[in-house]
Amino acid sequence: MKYVSVFVLTFMSICFGWLFYERYWKFRGCISQALSSCLTPDGDNLTQGGSLWAGVAGLLLLLAIISAWRVFRARDRDQ
């Protein structure tokens, strides 16, 4: 049960990282050329705001690392 928070935060970080890739990274060239938004072949309108998903993913990854560090530190202290 100690590792649940680590797994949840890691999973959420991966999900937001995937959103960043799908909503911004794949179409970053088109977005930068258009200077505002870009239409994908599927008809989605993407903007520079898609890069915010990377910040959320990075924050969740940092929280997962801190949580794992605390769990491992508590485990070593209990032994």
N, C-alpha and C positions, 0 to 999 in steps of 0.2 A: 504493500500500500504506500510505502514511502516514495516510490518512484512514479506514482500516478501523475503528479504535477509536472515532473520532468517530461514524461511521455506526451501529456496533453499539450504542454507548451511547445515541444519539438514538433508535434503534428501540426499545430496551428501555424507555426513558423513556416513549415514546408508548404502548407496550403496557401498562405499569403505570398510566399515566394513564387509559387506556381501562378497565382493571380498576377503578380508583377510581370512575370514572363509573358503570359498570355495577353495582358492588357496594355503592356508598354514595350517590353524589350523586343518582341518580334517585329514591331512596327515602328521602332524608334527612328529609323531613317525617314519614313513617310511623315511622321509627326514633326520632326525637326525641319523638313522641307516646307511643310504647310504652315509652320509657325503658330498654328492654333489647334487644329484638329485634323484627323485623318479618317477617311472612310475605308474600312476593310472590305475584302471581297464578300464577306457575309452581310455587309450593310451596317456594321457597328460603327459608331462615331467615337473615335479614341482621342483623348487629349493628353496634355503633359501631366495632368493629375494622376495618370496611371502610375507614375513613378513613385507616388506616395505609398503604394503597396510595398515597395522595398523597405521603406522606413518602418512600417508596421512589422514586416517579417524580421528585420534586424532587431527591433526591440523585443519581439517575442523570443528570438534566438538568444539574445542576451539574458533575458529572464530565465530561459531554460538552463543556460550555463550556470547562472547564479544558483538556481534551485538544485541542480545536480551537485554543485560544489558544496552546498549546505548539507545535502543528504549524505554525501561521502564523508564529509568532515564529522557529522554526527555519528556515522557508522564507525569511523576510526576511533572516536572518543569513547564509544560504548564497549569496545573490545578490550 
